[in-house]
Amino acid sequence: MNLSERDKQVIWHPFTQIKTAPLPVAIVKGEGAYFYDDKGKRYIDGIASWWVNVHGHCHPYLAKKISEQLQTLEHAIFSGFTHEPAVQLAERLFKRLPQNQSKIFYSDNGSTAVEVALKMAFQYWSNKELPKTKVIAFENGYHGDTFGGMSVGARNAFNNPFAKLLFDVIHIPVPVKGKEDETISAMKTALQQTDIASFIFEPLIQGAGGMVMYSEKILDELIHLCKEKNVITIADEVMTGFGRTGKFFASDHLQNKPDIICLSKGLTGGVMPLGVTTCAQFIYDAFLSDDKMKTFFHGHSYTANPTACSAALASLDIFDLPETDENIKRIERQHQRFLQKIKHHKALIEVRQLGTIIAFEIKTTEHTNYLNSLAEHISEFFISKGIILRPLGNIVYILPPYCISNEDLEYIYKTVEEFLETEV
Ligand SMILES: Cc1ncc(COP(=O)(O)O)c(C=O)c1O
């Protein structure tokens, strides 16, 4: 049996219909923007391995720093103990984060970073003895697969079996072009309720919802409305952080800064699992008390794992190099050029681009949807061409590691055009 067949015997994969899915591709090596399978075939990782890999695979500097950390302190309990990588990482993140952020809470993935944010906001109000339990969120959002994350996300196929178990959320329309007034009006109506704890959003772009984009101007206005009513604002930057939108954080595009920010994915350069929830001082202050019941009773065994923190520190070193910024700008320019070329293609409903992300919404006889049957065909086509692009239904997107070359980007663009010409 080869590796893919052995896998089938023992493994249950995420987001995969186990009855019909083809055998998984067995990856044996990563290098820069490439993967190699067990037959020696090379693939361009066009989606940065679920949006985490920002500097390329097996980056030698990341490998060196992680290896050094493994030989010094690989892991330590984080309640009652601390360590240099966790403290240094917090200090360095604050140099990059909006100035209103002042404390960092560690966890170990994007969903837990969101879960921590929601719990912080709920308990903030509980500690103030003003229990507020409702959340405002956008329709079509995705915030992870834990129960809090599912509750604030779109109600869809991902969480349908759990619908009755999810907590109450006021979903307002996404303020895409032309719908801004509708969103503002829905927000104003929601804010008339007095029990709103928080407003959570994916800033400027909804990832899993289909790379749906909206303007910073409207988000600024929504945050302003929330601040007027003392509603805590939570930016879920799990996907948008670390350069994806062209700036270091999507919040850097905004005048009004969120009270809480969730980070993961690109945080460690995509090599180790780590989650971070940052908050403004006023939130932290609500947990300072002689009353033990006001403690934030939340933590994970791997909270602030030193090896993961050292990966994040090494990743920040690479972000400090001018070439990383130049690469982000270069990818942005290449995407913009291709958008101009392809935007009127007859097989497309729309092309969208923000920073290093470009998305193509393909016309089909079905509605635009994650379960659109074109998805499998798209994946197989690109895999056969040596490109990993895992579509969101009929939406194909490119979200590459920043080290990808212009030649590889051109090859992906050319293959997208070929797909639209021959397969739709
Ligand atoms: C905006 C956003 N929030 C949260 C998550 C959940 O992150 P994780 O998959 O690490 O749990 C994701 C994952 O795609 C995401 O895009």
The ligand as a MOL file (V3000), in Angstrom:
LIG
                    3D

  0  0  0     0  0            999 V3000
M  V30 BEGIN CTAB
M  V30 COUNTS 16 16 0 0 0
M  V30 BEGIN ATOM
M  V30 1 C -11.5760 34.4620 9.8000 0
M  V30 2 C -11.3080 33.1150 10.4160 0
M  V30 3 N -11.5170 32.9420 11.7280 0
M  V30 4 C -11.2800 31.7750 12.3440 0
M  V30 5 C -10.8170 30.6850 11.6280 0
M  V30 6 C -10.5610 29.3800 12.3260 0
M  V30 7 O -9.1910 29.1450 12.3800 0
M  V30 8 P -8.6560 27.6510 12.6460 0
M  V30 9 O -8.9220 26.8900 11.3930 0
M  V30 10 O -7.1980 27.8260 12.9150 0
M  V30 11 O -9.4010 27.1250 13.8230 0
M  V30 12 C -10.5880 30.8250 10.2580 0
M  V30 13 C -10.1340 29.6850 9.4620 0
M  V30 14 O -10.1690 29.6460 8.2740 0
M  V30 15 C -10.8430 32.0640 9.6270 0
M  V30 16 O -10.6670 32.2480 8.3270 0
M  V30 END ATOM
M  V30 BEGIN BOND
M  V30 1 1 1 2
M  V30 2 1 2 3
M  V30 3 2 2 15
M  V30 4 2 3 4
M  V30 5 1 4 5
M  V30 6 1 5 6
M  V30 7 2 5 12
M  V30 8 1 6 7
M  V30 9 1 7 8
M  V30 10 2 8 9
M  V30 11 1 8 10
M  V30 12 1 8 11
M  V30 13 1 12 13
M  V30 14 1 12 15
M  V30 15 2 13 14
M  V30 16 1 15 16
M  V30 END BOND
M  V30 END CTAB
M  END
